[in-house]
Amino acid sequence: MKLSIVIPFGLSKERIYIKDRVIQKACEFKSDDRVEYIFVEGYSSLENDLKRVIEENGHIYLKDESQKDFFSQGKCRNLGASFANSDVVMFLDVDYYLSQQSLEYILDLINVKEIALKPNHILSLPVVFLNQKGSEFIENQDKKIWDGLIKNDLISGKKEWIKFFAPSSTSSIVINRHKFLTLGGNDERFIGHGYEDFDLLARILYSCIDLEQIPANLNYDARNWNFKNFEGFRAWFALLGYEASFHGVYLYHFHHDEPNQNGYMDNKHKNHQRFYKHISNIKSHSIKHLCDKSVYRDNVLFVHSKEILYSIKEILPYIGNIIYINEDNLIYKSQKELESIITEKQIHKVLLLNECIKNENLLDFFQKLDLDIVYFEKGILPESYLITSNKNKMLEFDKTLYQDEITQARLYLKSLSKEDNDKILNFMVEKNIDKNDLDFFVNFLINVLYCFGKKEQEIIKFYKINLENKKIFFKDIQKSKYSLNSLIYKPFIYEISSFSFIKMFNKYIGLKLVQTKISHTKFYRLFQKFFYNPKAFFNDSKFFKKFKNAN
């Protein structure tokens, strides 16, 4: 399977159209051996029978039972990714329309960019927001010509049916599933509507993409997609969106009213401020990993330093939910106190690094409690790591290999230094393994037992994972690079290549900093809206709505 598409939704009587759009997607989309659709229901204040409709049409239905008081698109997306069966995931809001033609382009690009094998290669999809007139007109046309009609209206500049064009939808991304889980997906501290997708996309771009030129002043918020300058995080987001648009991939957003059902909009300003704080610390900002479905409910005790935990974060999605308690806080606890902690935290297993254990009594205690102990230690091969709950497994290797497997093992041994070869042979002697079984043993270590990764900036970047519940091999773990020759820079290339004395002057006297601070205020958002779309400004104003309702 090439792709898992996650569709989050929540129902309310105020937004009854969402139910219709979920049904429309469930009936129109087809899950098959190439694509699976995962519908994730968050908090809903409206009773429904959508689970039956979704499953009868061959799709996966999930319910996020943790959403009790408010709807969170981010939590829905995270849950869908955790339970996805493909190595590549995509997120599609229920308001967005994805044509069959665009889907085929996306599937082709997944192959071309090798997203399943190259975790730092992504797609960020642009979206065309239709106005009410455009939505009504398009829905009455043959679906086969929707793409052509909307693209022509956009590219020609007529914009008869278009409210605005967002070079990046920010929420609809196509990404390697392992990368998404490792980065932690959507930050679940964002409550309700607003910028949780911006926060995720910023972390993705910083982690995955190497741009020859990034926009000036990333903290600046243009507040809408009508910006013209190569400045701020929206210009940063737009670059990857232009890539998909050059390939002919677009999403369409159909018009709808935006009532504040179940307090969905109440935290919008707080969410914005949270994101501004994160973007200003983008180099160091990170959140907890997400878990694969195989360990989704497993709580795992980790007692070593947070620095060590951070260094192995790429393996954690397949270990479980980490409960961090420093070993120093456990050493002087009585057995009864330790048992109470294990019970209270509902801990299922312990992740231990042998060389870091300070108190051997703790290990005895964990074993007596019959907890599953996962050992993490360096392997005997270069860049190798043993991650297992059964250390005796290394004695259980297969001694029947095909000739090409034997050849591969011998070529690998030839590539190693004499010191590394001696290390393997000495280990075999220590474990009473016959030296004549060298080829079989090395093949076993490479392809069955060990995980492999390069240590970069205190983090182990795994390129091969061999665990009981997960097997991964990455062809390339380097960042995806874009030079100024790339078409993604085309809309900004004149500004990038030209020198402006005024820009330099503003930068050095601190005007950019002042501009950034102002851009984070509600006043600036309203000013931008009034300037670029005065009709929407008056339609959305509380005073105008009260006046309209009174009449």
C-alpha positions as CSV (number, residue, x, y, z in Angstrom):
1,M,0.0,0.0,0.0
2,K,1.4,3.4,-1.0
3,L,-0.6,5.9,0.9
4,S,-2.9,6.3,4.0
5,I,-5.2,9.3,3.8
6,V,-6.4,10.5,7.2
7,I,-9.7,12.5,7.3
8,P,-10.6,14.1,10.7
9,F,-14.1,15.3,11.5
10,G,-16.5,16.2,14.3
11,L,-20.2,16.9,14.1
12,S,-22.5,19.5,15.5
13,K,-26.0,20.8,14.7
14,E,-24.4,24.2,13.8
15,R,-22.3,22.6,11.0
16,I,-24.6,20.0,9.7
17,Y,-22.9,20.2,6.2
18,I,-19.9,18.3,7.7
19,K,-22.0,15.1,8.0
20,D,-22.9,15.4,4.3
21,R,-19.3,15.9,3.3
22,V,-18.2,12.9,5.3
23,I,-20.8,10.7,3.6
24,Q,-19.9,12.2,0.2
25,K,-16.2,11.3,0.7
26,A,-17.0,7.8,2.2
27,C,-19.1,7.0,-0.8
28,E,-16.9,8.5,-3.5
29,F,-13.4,7.4,-2.3
30,K,-12.3,3.8,-2.7
31,S,-9.9,2.1,-0.4
32,D,-7.8,-0.5,-2.2
33,D,-4.3,-2.0,-2.4
34,R,-2.9,1.5,-3.3
35,V,-4.7,3.8,-0.9
36,E,-6.6,3.4,2.4
37,Y,-8.9,6.1,3.8
38,I,-9.0,6.5,7.6
39,F,-11.9,8.6,8.9
40,V,-11.2,9.8,12.5
41,E,-14.1,11.2,14.5
42,G,-13.2,13.5,17.4
43,Y,-15.6,15.3,19.7
44,S,-19.1,15.4,18.2
45,S,-22.2,17.0,19.9
46,L,-24.5,15.4,17.3
47,E,-25.5,11.7,17.3
48,N,-24.7,10.0,14.0
49,D,-24.4,6.7,12.2
50,L,-21.3,7.5,10.2
51,K,-19.3,4.6,11.5
52,R,-21.6,2.2,9.6
53,V,-21.5,4.3,6.5
54,I,-17.7,4.6,6.5
55,E,-17.1,0.9,7.2
56,E,-19.7,-0.3,4.7
57,N,-17.8,1.6,2.0
58,G,-14.6,-0.3,2.9
59,H,-12.8,2.4,4.8
60,I,-11.3,2.5,8.4
61,Y,-13.3,4.3,11.1
62,L,-11.6,5.4,14.3
63,K,-13.1,7.3,17.3
64,D,-10.9,9.5,19.5
65,E,-12.5,8.8,22.9
66,S,-10.2,11.2,24.7
67,Q,-12.0,14.2,23.1
68,K,-14.6,15.0,25.8
69,D,-15.3,18.7,25.7
70,F,-13.9,20.1,22.4
71,F,-13.0,19.0,18.9
72,S,-9.3,18.8,18.0
73,Q,-8.3,18.2,14.3
74,G,-4.7,17.7,15.4
75,K,-5.5,14.9,17.8
76,C,-7.6,13.2,15.1
77,R,-4.7,13.4,12.6
78,N,-2.3,12.0,15.2
79,L,-4.6,9.0,16.0
80,G,-5.0,8.3,12.3
81,A,-1.3,8.3,11.6
82,S,-0.6,6.0,14.6
83,F,-3.0,3.4,13.1
84,A,-2.2,3.9,9.4
85,N,-0.9,0.8,7.6
86,S,1.1,2.6,4.9
87,D,4.6,4.0,5.1
88,V,3.3,7.3,3.8
89,V,0.5,9.3,5.3
90,M,-1.5,12.3,4.0
91,F,-4.1,14.5,5.9
92,L,-7.2,15.8,4.2
93,D,-9.7,18.1,6.0
94,V,-13.3,17.2,5.4
95,D,-13.8,20.6,3.7
96,Y,-11.2,19.9,1.1
97,Y,-11.9,18.2,-2.2
98,L,-9.2,16.0,-3.7
99,S,-9.8,15.1,-7.4
100,Q,-8.9,11.6,-8.7
101,Q,-6.5,13.3,-11.1
102,S,-4.6,15.1,-8.2
103,L,-4.6,11.8,-6.3
104,E,-2.9,10.0,-9.2
105,Y,-0.3,12.9,-9.4
106,I,0.3,12.5,-5.7
107,L,0.8,8.7,-6.0
108,D,3.2,9.2,-8.9
109,L,5.2,11.8,-6.9
110,I,5.4,9.5,-3.9
111,N,7.2,7.1,-6.2
112,V,9.4,9.7,-7.9
113,K,10.4,11.3,-4.6
114,E,10.7,7.9,-2.9
115,I,8.9,9.3,0.2
116,A,8.6,5.8,1.8
117,L,12.4,5.3,1.5
118,K,13.5,8.9,2.1
119,P,11.9,10.3,5.3
120,N,12.9,13.9,4.6
121,H,11.1,14.1,1.3
122,I,7.6,15.6,1.6
123,L,4.8,17.2,-0.3
124,S,2.9,20.2,0.9
125,L,-0.4,20.7,-1.0
126,P,-1.8,24.1,-2.1
127,V,-5.5,24.9,-1.8
128,V,-8.0,27.1,-3.7
129,F,-10.7,28.5,-1.5
130,L,-13.9,28.9,-3.5
131,N,-16.4,31.7,-2.8
132,Q,-20.1,30.9,-2.4
133,K,-20.9,31.6,-6.0
134,G,-18.0,29.4,-7.2
135,S,-19.0,26.5,-4.8
136,E,-22.5,26.5,-6.1
137,F,-21.4,26.7,-9.8
138,I,-18.7,24.0,-9.5
139,E,-21.0,21.5,-7.7
140,N,-23.4,21.6,-10.7
141,Q,-20.7,20.7,-13.2
142,D,-19.3,17.4,-14.3
143,K,-16.6,16.4,-11.7
144,K,-14.3,15.4,-14.6
145,I,-13.9,19.1,-15.5
146,W,-13.7,20.6,-12.0
147,D,-9.9,20.7,-12.1
148,G,-9.8,22.4,-15.4
149,L,-12.4,25.0,-14.5
150,I,-10.9,26.0,-11.2
151,K,-7.3,26.0,-12.4
152,N,-8.2,28.2,-15.3
153,D,-10.0,30.6,-13.1
154,L,-7.0,30.8,-10.8
155,I,-4.2,30.9,-13.4
156,S,-6.0,33.4,-15.7
157,G,-6.4,35.8,-12.8
158,K,-10.2,36.1,-13.4
159,K,-11.0,34.6,-9.9
160,E,-14.7,34.7,-10.6
161,W,-15.3,31.7,-8.4
162,I,-12.3,32.0,-6.1
163,K,-12.1,33.7,-2.7
164,F,-8.4,33.3,-2.4
165,F,-5.5,31.0,-3.1
166,A,-3.2,29.6,-0.3
167,P,0.1,28.3,-1.7
168,S,0.2,25.9,1.3
169,S,-2.9,24.4,2.9
170,T,-0.5,23.9,5.9
171,S,-2.6,20.9,7.1
172,S,-2.6,18.7,4.0
173,I,0.9,17.3,3.8
174,V,2.2,14.0,2.4
175,I,4.9,12.7,4.7
176,N,6.8,9.6,5.6
177,R,4.9,8.0,8.5
178,H,8.0,7.3,10.6
179,K,9.0,10.9,10.3
180,F,5.6,12.2,11.4
181,L,5.5,9.9,14.5
182,T,9.1,10.9,15.4
183,L,8.3,14.6,15.2
184,G,5.3,14.1,17.4
185,G,2.7,15.1,14.8
186,N,0.3,17.9,15.8
187,D,0.9,19.5,19.2
188,E,-2.1,18.6,21.2
189,R,-1.8,21.6,23.5
190,F,-3.4,23.6,20.7
191,I,-7.1,23.7,21.7
192,G,-9.8,24.2,19.1
193,H,-9.1,26.1,15.9
194,G,-5.9,27.9,14.9
195,Y,-2.3,27.3,13.9
196,E,-1.8,23.8,15.1
197,D,-1.1,22.9,11.5
198,F,1.3,25.8,11.1
199,D,3.2,24.6,14.2
200,L,3.6,21.1,12.7
201,L,4.6,22.3,9.3
202,A,7.3,24.6,10.8
203,R,8.8,21.6,12.6
204,I,8.6,19.5,9.5
205,L,10.3,22.1,7.3
206,Y,13.0,22.7,9.8
207,S,13.7,19.0,10.2
208,C,13.3,17.8,6.6
209,I,14.2,20.6,4.2
210,D,17.5,22.3,3.3
211,L,16.7,25.5,1.4
212,E,19.4,27.5,-0.2
213,Q,17.6,30.7,0.8
214,I,14.9,31.0,3.5
215,P,12.7,34.1,3.9
216,A,13.9,36.9,6.1
217,N,12.3,37.3,9.6
218,L,10.6,34.0,9.9
219,N,8.6,35.2,13.0
220,Y,6.7,37.8,10.9
221,D,3.0,36.9,10.2
222,A,1.5,38.4,7.1
223,R,-1.9,37.3,8.5
224,N,-3.2,36.1,5.1
225,W,-1.9,34.6,1.9
226,N,-2.0,37.9,-0.1
227,F,1.6,38.7,0.9
228,K,4.0,39.8,-1.9
229,N,7.4,39.8,-0.1
230,F,9.8,37.0,0.6
231,E,9.4,37.5,4.4
232,G,7.9,35.6,7.3
233,F,6.8,32.0,7.9
234,R,4.0,32.1,5.3
235,A,6.5,32.7,2.6
236,W,8.5,29.8,4.0
237,F,5.4,27.6,3.9
238,A,4.5,28.7,0.4
239,L,7.8,27.4,-1.2
240,L,6.9,23.8,-0.8
241,G,3.3,24.5,-1.8
242,Y,4.5,26.0,-5.1
243,E,6.3,22.7,-5.8
244,A,3.0,20.7,-5.7
245,S,1.2,23.4,-7.7
246,F,3.9,23.2,-10.5
247,H,3.1,19.5,-10.6
248,G,-0.6,20.4,-11.1
249,V,-1.8,19.2,-7.7
250,Y,-4.4,21.4,-6.0
251,L,-7.0,21.0,-3.3
252,Y,-10.3,22.8,-3.3
253,H,-12.1,24.2,-0.3
254,F,-15.9,24.6,-0.8
255,H,-17.6,27.6,0.9
256,H,-19.4,27.2,4.2
257,D,-20.5,29.3,7.1
258,E,-18.2,29.3,10.2
259,P,-20.2,29.2,13.4
260,N,-18.4,28.9,16.7
261,Q,-19.9,25.6,17.6
262,N,-18.9,23.9,20.9
263,G,-16.5,26.9,21.5
264,Y,-14.3,25.7,18.6
265,M,-13.0,29.3,17.9
266,D,-12.6,30.4,21.5
267,N,-8.9,29.7,21.8
268,K,-7.9,31.1,18.4
269,H,-5.8,34.0,19.8
270,K,-4.1,31.9,22.5
271,N,-3.2,29.3,19.8
272,H,-1.7,32.0,17.7
273,Q,0.4,33.3,20.6
274,R,1.6,29.7,21.3
275,F,2.7,29.3,17.7
276,Y,4.6,32.6,17.7
277,K,6.5,31.5,20.8
278,H,7.4,28.1,19.1
279,I,8.4,29.7,15.7
280,S,10.8,32.0,17.5
281,N,12.5,29.0,19.0
282,I,12.2,26.7,16.0
283,K,15.8,25.5,16.2
284,S,15.3,24.0,19.7
285,H,11.5,23.4,19.8
286,S,10.3,19.8,19.8
287,I,7.5,17.7,21.3
288,K,7.0,14.2,22.4
289,H,6.9,11.4,19.8
290,L,3.7,9.6,18.7
291,C,3.3,5.9,19.1
292,D,2.8,3.2,16.5
293,K,-0.5,1.2,17.0
294,S,1.5,-1.8,18.1
295,V,2.6,0.0,21.3
296,Y,-0.1,2.7,21.5
297,R,-1.2,1.8,25.0
298,D,2.1,0.7,26.4
299,N,3.5,2.9,29.1
300,V,7.3,2.6,29.3
301,L,9.5,3.7,32.3
302,F,12.7,5.5,31.4
303,V,15.1,6.3,34.2
304,H,18.2,7.7,32.5
305,S,18.9,11.4,31.6
306,K,16.7,13.4,29.3
307,E,19.7,14.0,27.0
308,I,19.9,10.2,26.4
309,L,16.1,10.0,25.9
310,Y,16.3,12.8,23.3
311,S,19.2,11.1,21.5
312,I,17.1,7.9,20.9
313,K,13.8,9.6,20.1
314,E,13.6,8.2,16.6
315,I,13.2,4.6,17.9
316,L,10.6,5.6,20.6
317,P,7.4,5.4,18.3
318,Y,7.9,1.6,18.4
319,I,8.7,1.3,22.1
320,G,5.8,3.1,23.7
321,N,4.7,6.1,25.7
322,I,7.6,7.2,27.8
323,I,7.1,7.8,31.5
324,Y,10.2,9.7,32.6
325,I,11.4,9.3,36.2
326,N,15.1,10.0,36.9
327,E,16.9,7.1,38.4
328,D,18.1,9.3,41.3
329,N,14.5,9.7,42.4
330,L,14.0,5.9,42.6
331,I,17.2,4.7,44.2
332,Y,16.1,5.3,47.8
333,K,12.5,4.3,47.4
334,S,11.2,1.2,49.2
335,Q,9.9,-1.8,47.3
336,K,6.4,-0.8,48.3
337,E,6.9,2.7,47.1
338,L,8.3,1.5,43.8
339,E,5.4,-0.9,43.3
340,S,3.0,2.0,43.9
341,I,4.7,4.1,41.2
342,I,4.5,1.2,38.7
343,T,0.8,0.7,39.5
344,E,-0.2,4.4,39.5
345,K,1.6,5.1,36.2
346,Q,0.3,1.9,34.6
347,I,3.8,1.0,33.5
348,H,4.0,-2.1,31.3
349,K,7.8,-2.2,30.5
350,V,11.1,-0.5,31.2
351,L,13.6,0.8,28.6
352,L,17.1,0.4,30.0
353,L,20.6,1.4,28.8
354,N,22.9,-1.1,30.5
355,E,26.0,1.2,30.6
356,C,23.9,3.9,32.2
357,I,22.4,2.0,35.1
358,K,23.6,3.4,38.4
359,N,21.9,0.9,40.8
360,E,21.8,-2.8,39.9
361,N,19.1,-3.3,42.6
362,L,16.6,-1.5,40.4
363,L,17.2,-4.0,37.6
364,D,16.5,-6.8,40.1
365,F,13.3,-5.1,41.2
366,F,12.0,-4.6,37.7
367,Q,12.7,-8.3,36.9
368,K,10.9,-9.5,40.1
369,L,7.8,-7.4,39.1
370,D,7.8,-9.4,35.8
371,L,8.0,-6.2,33.8
372,D,9.0,-6.5,30.2
373,I,12.6,-5.0,30.0
374,V,13.7,-3.6,26.7
375,Y,17.5,-3.3,26.5
376,F,19.2,-0.6,24.4
377,E,22.9,-1.0,23.9
378,K,25.6,-0.4,21.3
379,G,26.2,-3.3,18.9
380,I,29.5,-4.8,17.8
381,L,29.1,-3.5,14.2
382,P,29.8,0.1,13.2
383,E,26.7,2.4,13.7
384,S,24.7,-0.6,15.2
385,Y,22.4,-0.8,18.2
386,L,20.8,-3.7,19.9
387,I,17.2,-3.0,21.0
388,T,15.6,-6.1,22.4
389,S,13.8,-7.7,25.3
390,N,15.5,-11.1,24.6
391,K,19.3,-10.9,24.7
392,N,19.5,-14.6,23.9
393,K,18.0,-13.9,20.5
394,M,21.5,-13.3,19.1
395,L,22.3,-17.0,19.5
396,E,19.3,-18.0,17.4
397,F,20.5,-17.3,13.9
398,D,19.7,-19.1,10.7
399,K,22.5,-21.2,9.2
400,T,20.9,-21.7,5.8
401,L,21.5,-18.7,3.5
402,Y,21.2,-18.1,-0.2
403,Q,24.5,-17.5,-2.0
404,D,23.7,-13.8,-2.5
405,E,23.2,-13.4,1.2
406,I,26.6,-15.1,1.9
407,T,28.2,-12.8,-0.7
408,Q,26.6,-9.7,0.9
409,A,27.9,-10.7,4.3
410,R,31.4,-11.2,3.0
411,L,31.5,-7.9,1.1
412,Y,30.3,-6.2,4.3
413,L,33.2,-7.8,6.3
414,K,35.6,-6.8,3.6
415,S,34.5,-3.1,4.0
416,L,35.3,-3.1,7.7
417,S,38.6,-2.3,9.3
418,K,40.8,-5.1,10.9
419,E,39.9,-3.7,14.3
420,D,36.1,-4.1,13.6
421,N,36.6,-7.6,12.2
422,D,38.6,-8.6,15.3
423,K,35.9,-7.2,17.5
424,I,33.3,-9.5,15.8
425,L,35.5,-12.6,16.1
426,N,36.3,-11.9,19.8
427,F,32.6,-11.5,20.5
428,M,31.8,-14.8,18.8
429,V,34.5,-16.5,21.0
430,E,32.9,-14.8,24.1
431,K,29.5,-16.2,23.2
432,N,30.8,-19.6,22.2
433,I,29.8,-19.1,18.5
434,D,31.7,-21.2,16.0
435,K,34.0,-19.0,13.8
436,N,33.0,-21.1,10.8
437,D,29.5,-19.5,11.2
438,L,30.9,-16.0,10.7
439,D,28.9,-15.3,7.5
440,F,25.7,-16.6,8.9
441,F,26.1,-14.6,12.2
442,V,27.0,-11.3,10.4
443,N,24.0,-11.7,8.1
444,F,21.8,-12.2,11.1
445,L,23.1,-9.1,12.9
446,I,22.7,-6.9,9.8
447,N,19.3,-8.1,8.6
448,V,17.5,-9.4,11.7
449,L,18.9,-8.2,15.0
450,Y,20.5,-4.8,14.8
451,C,19.2,-1.3,14.2
452,F,21.6,1.1,12.4
453,G,21.9,4.8,12.7
454,K,24.3,7.8,12.4
455,K,24.7,10.1,15.3
456,E,24.2,13.7,14.3
457,Q,24.0,16.6,16.7
458,E,23.4,14.2,19.7
459,I,20.6,12.4,17.9
460,I,20.8,8.9,16.4
461,K,19.3,9.2,12.9
462,F,18.2,5.6,12.2
463,Y,18.4,4.3,8.6
464,K,17.6,0.7,9.4
465,I,15.3,-0.5,12.1
466,N,14.9,-4.2,13.1
467,L,12.4,-4.6,15.9
468,E,9.9,-7.4,16.5
469,N,7.0,-4.9,15.8
470,K,8.7,-2.8,13.0
471,K,11.1,-3.3,10.1
472,I,12.3,-0.2,8.3
473,F,15.0,0.5,5.8
474,F,15.7,4.0,4.5
475,K,17.6,4.6,1.3
476,D,18.6,8.2,2.3
477,I,18.3,10.1,5.6
478,Q,19.7,13.4,4.4
479,K,17.6,16.5,4.2
480,S,15.8,17.2,1.0
481,K,17.6,20.1,-0.8
482,Y,16.3,22.9,-3.0
483,S,18.6,25.4,-4.7
484,L,17.7,28.8,-6.1
485,N,17.4,27.2,-9.5
486,S,14.3,25.3,-8.3
487,L,11.0,26.6,-9.6
488,I,9.7,27.0,-6.0
489,Y,11.7,30.2,-5.8
490,K,10.3,31.6,-9.1
491,P,7.7,33.9,-7.4
492,F,10.4,35.5,-5.2
493,I,13.5,35.3,-7.3
494,Y,13.6,39.0,-8.3
495,E,13.4,40.1,-4.7
496,I,16.0,37.5,-3.5
497,S,18.5,38.4,-6.2
498,S,18.1,42.2,-5.9
499,F,19.8,44.4,-3.3
500,S,17.6,46.9,-1.4
501,F,19.2,49.6,0.8
502,I,15.9,50.2,2.5
503,K,15.6,46.6,3.5
504,M,19.1,46.6,5.0
505,F,18.5,49.9,6.8
506,N,15.2,48.6,8.3
507,K,16.9,45.4,9.5
508,Y,19.8,47.2,11.2
509,I,17.7,49.9,13.0
510,G,15.3,47.3,14.4
511,L,12.2,48.2,12.3
512,K,11.8,44.5,11.4
513,L,11.5,43.5,15.0
514,V,8.8,46.1,15.6
515,Q,7.0,45.0,12.5
516,T,7.0,41.4,13.7
517,K,5.6,42.4,17.2
518,I,2.8,44.3,15.5
519,S,2.0,41.5,13.2
520,H,1.2,39.2,16.2
521,T,-1.6,41.5,17.4
522,K,-5.3,41.2,16.7
523,F,-5.3,44.8,15.3
524,Y,-2.8,43.9,12.6
525,R,-4.9,40.9,11.5
526,L,-8.0,43.1,11.3
527,F,-6.1,45.8,9.4
528,Q,-4.9,43.2,6.9
529,K,-8.4,41.8,6.4
530,F,-9.8,45.3,6.0
531,F,-7.1,46.2,3.5
532,Y,-7.3,43.1,1.3
533,N,-10.9,42.0,1.8
534,P,-13.1,44.8,3.1
535,K,-16.3,42.9,2.3
536,A,-15.2,39.9,4.5
537,F,-14.1,42.3,7.2
538,F,-17.6,43.8,7.5
539,N,-19.4,40.5,7.1
540,D,-17.3,39.0,9.9
541,S,-17.5,41.9,12.3
542,K,-19.6,41.3,15.5
543,F,-21.2,44.7,15.2
544,F,-22.3,44.1,11.6
545,K,-23.6,40.6,12.5
546,K,-25.7,42.1,15.4
547,F,-27.0,44.8,13.1
548,K,-27.9,42.2,10.4
549,N,-29.6,39.9,12.8
550,A,-31.6,42.8,14.3
551,N,-33.0,43.6,10.9
